[in-house]
């Protein structure tokens, strides 16, 4: 910390006035600088520089009245936060360090209060990086200058779902080995993945579907979403196909011949050891 410490001073208990001897304060000290007496352990702000030999403190001096004492006025501070700096040859470095740490703690507490200690921070603008354990945006997030409600990012979540293979809507006696389902939802866009193996295809009959998607697909007309399917021990003619059924949590399973004939898969295409992996990206209402 740059310190001015030429001459010596007289201080009086209960008075904010400090008188100097052989001091040149007008050219070397400004209001806001820090004053301390050697050995006192207390730092005061300079409220005004009245002359080369007199300054007024922002608070009455609380120490013992004395004259001819060694002092220091700190004139070096960080920008923009005005924490006191330390330099080689400074006196009362412990006092300077304590004041700096208290300033840093106060600054940190203020940041935490602004970001995570308030019920709401509506109207505040953050232009730099924000680091916090958790930020909750109760009505969503808009980017840049966008104000359209339709463009608000109002949801993000990750989770699991339980895929089920049904025939004609039924799953009597169907049993599984390993079976998992995971999803990620960003806004109204859902990515879902599943893996399962059968140990018995059961006794239900009819068209085959995979059900229990984590969210229903968009129910608007013709809003189909093509799925990617890998299977083993599942028979089909030429090309397997699958897509979401609008407005439901179902994926329909089909086959397409090279002649262009499309039919549904059913229980006869599956065995007790069939295995399937499926992934799909779709929009939910």
Secondary structure as GFF3:
##gff-version 3
##sequence-region A 1 285
A	DSSP	beta_strand	3	4	.	.	.	ID=ss1
A	DSSP	beta_strand	8	11	.	.	.	ID=ss2
A	DSSP	beta_strand	17	21	.	.	.	ID=ss3
A	DSSP	alpha_helix	25	28	.	.	.	ID=ss4
A	DSSP	beta_strand	34	37	.	.	.	ID=ss5
A	DSSP	beta_strand	44	51	.	.	.	ID=ss6
A	DSSP	beta_strand	54	57	.	.	.	ID=ss7
A	DSSP	beta_strand	66	69	.	.	.	ID=ss8
A	DSSP	beta_strand	71	74	.	.	.	ID=ss9
A	DSSP	alpha_helix	93	116	.	.	.	ID=ss10
A	DSSP	three_ten_helix	149	151	.	.	.	ID=ss11
A	DSSP	beta_strand	156	160	.	.	.	ID=ss12
A	DSSP	beta_strand	164	167	.	.	.	ID=ss13
A	DSSP	beta_strand	174	186	.	.	.	ID=ss14
A	DSSP	beta_strand	189	201	.	.	.	ID=ss15
A	DSSP	beta_strand	208	211	.	.	.	ID=ss16
A	DSSP	beta_strand	228	234	.	.	.	ID=ss17
A	DSSP	beta_strand	239	244	.	.	.	ID=ss18
A	DSSP	beta_strand	251	256	.	.	.	ID=ss19
A	DSSP	beta_strand	262	264	.	.	.	ID=ss20
A	DSSP	three_ten_helix	267	269	.	.	.	ID=ss21
A	DSSP	beta_strand	270	283	.	.	.	ID=ss22
###
